Amino acid sequence: MNQVAIVIPARYGSTRFEGKPLVRICGRPMIQLVYEKATMVKRADIVVVATDDERILETVKGFHGNAVMTSPFHKTGSDRIIEVAKDLDCRWIINLQGDEPMIEPEVIDLLAQKMLEAPEERGWSLMRPLSEISEFTNPNVVKVVTDHMDYALYFSRAPIPCPKTGISQIPNSSKTCDKNLISTENVWIHVGIYGYRNDFLLSIPDLKPSLLEKIEGLEQLRILANGYKIKMIRTKYRSIGVDTPEDLRLVERLMRQKQEST
């Protein structure tokens, strides 16, 4: 049995950015950039793209990548990954989003290392410190609070933990976080990379959907609401995902700057 598989869910349809996996960044499809980063992960035995679209499948095959077709009726990336995981002879599955072209392989390797060191844990994810005040009140930036052993207590789009005095005095700006208002030691941002023990991943569809999951629009709350734990790993890595054309332009500019400096 292999130990770690990285599965990259990639769907063509997107309300905010249709065809996103195939957009070109510095001359290559975004899904190729993500795939190549995944293949650099030392502890990964298998890398596979899970897609619902023939165009994405053929693109991955075109750069000699591994991809499989999944049902077009899946509502979430997790559902797509679960379908693929059923046929993978692996102990651990890492869910790597297909819109993270700047992901650092070392970050994924850290997740894989932690999982292999603690096989009794069912689920893992990552979190980083708050870096800008605007993130705290931004509903598109998911916050997480943990216990003293770094097990997730709750994920939310709302500002958590919320100061007793309220958040009205917190400026909605991009300035560096003011520790007198919200401490970087107290606010953690969720980095949406997950690791699951395969047997647990396959059991998730049987878990009762959570009202909290529906309200927040966060799949991971189903796991917590059903009494299971997600172990969080601290990292300084700041995710730059591509959700909109504006994000695409930012990522391409950053990647070109990086290429020019090397």
C-alpha positions in Angstrom: 0.0 0.0 0.0 1.2 3.5 -0.8 1.2 6.1 2.0 0.2 9.5 0.6 -1.8 10.5 -2.5 -2.4 14.1 -3.5 -5.8 14.5 -5.3 -6.4 17.8 -7.0 -10.1 18.5 -7.7 -10.6 20.6 -10.8 -14.0 21.5 -12.3 -14.6 23.5 -15.4 -17.8 25.3 -14.3 -17.5 28.1 -11.8 -19.9 30.9 -11.0 -17.1 33.4 -10.5 -14.5 32.1 -13.1 -15.6 29.5 -15.6 -12.9 27.4 -17.1 -10.5 28.5 -14.3 -8.2 25.4 -14.3 -7.3 26.0 -18.0 -6.5 29.7 -17.8 -2.9 30.3 -18.7 -0.4 31.8 -16.3 3.0 32.6 -17.7 2.2 30.5 -20.7 1.0 27.3 -19.0 -2.5 26.2 -17.8 -3.0 26.8 -14.1 -3.8 23.1 -13.5 -0.4 22.2 -14.8 1.4 24.6 -12.4 -0.5 23.1 -9.5 0.2 19.6 -10.6 3.9 20.2 -11.1 4.1 21.7 -7.6 2.4 18.5 -6.2 4.9 16.2 -7.9 7.7 18.0 -6.1 6.3 16.8 -2.7 8.9 14.3 -1.5 6.4 12.3 0.6 3.7 12.0 -2.1 3.5 8.6 -3.8 0.7 9.5 -6.2 -0.6 12.7 -7.7 -3.9 12.7 -9.6 -6.3 15.4 -10.9 -10.0 14.6 -10.3 -12.1 16.4 -12.9 -15.6 16.5 -14.4 -14.6 17.9 -17.8 -13.0 16.3 -20.8 -11.1 19.5 -21.7 -9.3 19.4 -18.3 -8.7 15.7 -18.6 -7.0 16.1 -22.0 -5.0 19.1 -20.9 -3.5 17.0 -18.0 -2.8 14.1 -20.3 -1.2 16.6 -22.6 1.6 17.4 -20.1 1.8 13.7 -19.2 -0.1 14.1 -15.9 -2.4 11.7 -14.2 -6.1 12.5 -14.3 -9.5 10.7 -13.9 -13.0 11.6 -14.8 -15.6 11.9 -12.0 -19.3 12.5 -11.8 -20.5 15.9 -13.0 -23.1 15.9 -10.2 -20.7 16.4 -7.3 -21.5 19.5 -5.3 -18.1 19.9 -3.6 -14.5 19.2 -4.3 -14.5 16.8 -1.3 -17.2 14.7 -3.0 -15.0 14.5 -6.1 -12.0 13.5 -4.1 -13.9 10.8 -2.3 -15.0 9.2 -5.6 -11.3 9.0 -6.6 -10.1 7.8 -3.2 -12.3 4.7 -3.4 -9.9 3.4 -6.1 -6.6 4.5 -4.5 -4.6 2.1 -2.5 -3.3 4.8 -0.1 -3.4 5.3 3.6 -3.5 9.1 3.4 -5.2 11.5 1.0 -4.3 15.2 0.6 -6.9 17.5 -0.9 -4.9 20.2 -2.8 -7.1 22.9 -4.5 -6.5 23.3 -8.2 -6.4 27.1 -8.0 -3.2 27.4 -5.9 -0.5 27.8 -8.6 1.9 29.4 -6.1 1.7 26.7 -3.5 5.0 25.7 -2.0 5.8 22.0 -2.1 7.4 22.3 1.4 4.0 23.3 2.8 2.4 20.1 1.5 5.4 18.1 2.6 4.9 19.4 6.1 1.3 18.2 6.1 2.3 14.8 4.8 5.1 14.5 7.4 2.7 15.4 10.3 0.2 12.8 9.1 2.7 10.0 8.8 4.0 10.8 12.3 0.5 10.5 13.9 -1.4 7.8 12.1 -4.1 7.8 14.8 -5.3 11.2 13.6 -8.2 11.2 11.1 -8.0 14.7 9.7 -5.5 17.6 9.3 -5.4 21.1 7.9 -3.2 24.2 8.1 -3.5 27.7 9.6 -1.4 30.8 9.5 -1.3 34.0 11.6 -3.5 37.0 10.7 -1.4 39.4 8.6 -3.7 42.3 7.8 -6.6 43.8 9.7 -8.9 43.6 6.6 -8.6 39.8 6.7 -10.3 39.7 10.1 -13.6 41.1 8.8 -13.5 39.7 5.3 -16.0 36.9 5.0 -14.0 35.3 2.1 -11.1 34.7 4.6 -12.0 31.8 6.8 -10.8 32.1 10.5 -10.2 29.1 12.8 -10.0 28.9 16.6 -8.3 25.9 18.3 -7.8 24.4 21.7 -4.5 24.3 23.4 -3.4 21.2 21.4 -4.3 22.9 18.1 -7.4 20.9 17.4 -9.9 23.0 15.6 -12.9 24.2 17.7 -14.6 26.1 15.0 -14.2 27.6 11.5 -16.0 30.8 10.5 -16.3 33.5 7.9 -17.1 35.9 10.8 -14.4 37.6 12.9 -13.4 35.1 15.6 -12.4 35.3 18.3 -14.4 38.5 18.5 -13.2 41.2 21.0 -15.6 41.8 23.9 -15.7 45.5 22.9 -16.8 44.6 19.4 -15.2 45.1 16.0 -16.5 48.6 15.2 -13.2 50.2 16.2 -11.2 47.9 13.8 -10.4 49.8 10.6 -11.2 47.9 7.4 -7.9 48.6 5.8 -4.9 46.7 4.4 -2.5 48.1 7.0 -0.3 45.7 9.0 -2.3 44.2 11.9 -2.2 46.4 15.0 -1.5 44.2 18.0 -3.3 46.6 20.2 -6.5 45.7 18.4 -6.3 42.1 17.2 -3.2 40.1 18.1 -1.6 37.9 15.5 -1.2 35.4 18.4 -4.9 35.1 18.8 -6.3 35.2 15.2 -5.5 32.3 12.8 -6.5 32.1 9.1 -7.4 28.8 7.6 -5.2 27.6 4.8 -7.5 25.3 2.7 -5.3 22.2 2.3 -6.6 19.1 3.9 -5.2 15.7 4.8 -7.4 12.7 5.6 -6.8 9.1 6.7 -8.4 7.4 3.7 -10.8 5.2 5.7 -12.1 8.3 7.5 -12.4 10.3 4.2 -14.6 7.5 2.8 -16.9 7.8 5.8 -17.6 11.5 5.5 -20.6 11.2 3.1 -22.3 9.1 5.8 -22.0 11.9 8.4 -25.1 13.9 9.1 -25.0 17.3 7.4 -24.6 20.2 9.9 -26.7 23.3 10.1 -23.4 25.2 10.8 -22.0 23.8 7.6 -25.0 25.1 5.7 -25.0 28.5 7.3 -21.2 29.2 6.9 -20.8 27.3 3.6 -17.8 25.4 5.1 -17.6 21.6 4.5 -15.2 21.0 7.4 -17.9 22.0 9.9 -19.6 18.7 9.2 -16.6 16.9 10.7 -16.6 18.9 13.9 -20.4 18.8 14.3 -20.3 15.0 14.2 -17.8 14.9 17.0 -14.6 14.3 15.1 -11.4 16.3 15.2 -9.2 18.2 12.7 -5.6 18.7 13.8 -4.3 22.1 12.7 -0.7 22.7 11.7 0.8 26.2 12.1 2.5 27.7 9.1 3.6 31.1 7.9 2.6 30.2 4.3 0.1 32.7 2.9 -2.2 31.2 0.3 -2.9 33.1 -2.9 -5.7 31.3 -4.6 -7.2 32.3 -8.0 -11.0 32.9 -7.5 -11.5 35.8 -9.9 -9.8 37.3 -13.0 -8.3 39.9 -10.7 -6.7 37.2 -8.7 -5.3 35.7 -11.9 -3.6 39.0 -12.8 -2.1 39.3 -9.3 -0.7 35.8 -9.4 0.8 36.2 -12.8 2.4 39.4 -11.9 3.9 37.8 -8.7 5.1 34.8 -10.7 6.8 37.0 -13.4 8.5 39.0 -10.7 9.8 35.8 -9.1 11.1 34.5 -12.4 12.9 37.8 -13.1 14.5 37.8 -9.7 16.0 34.2 -10.1 
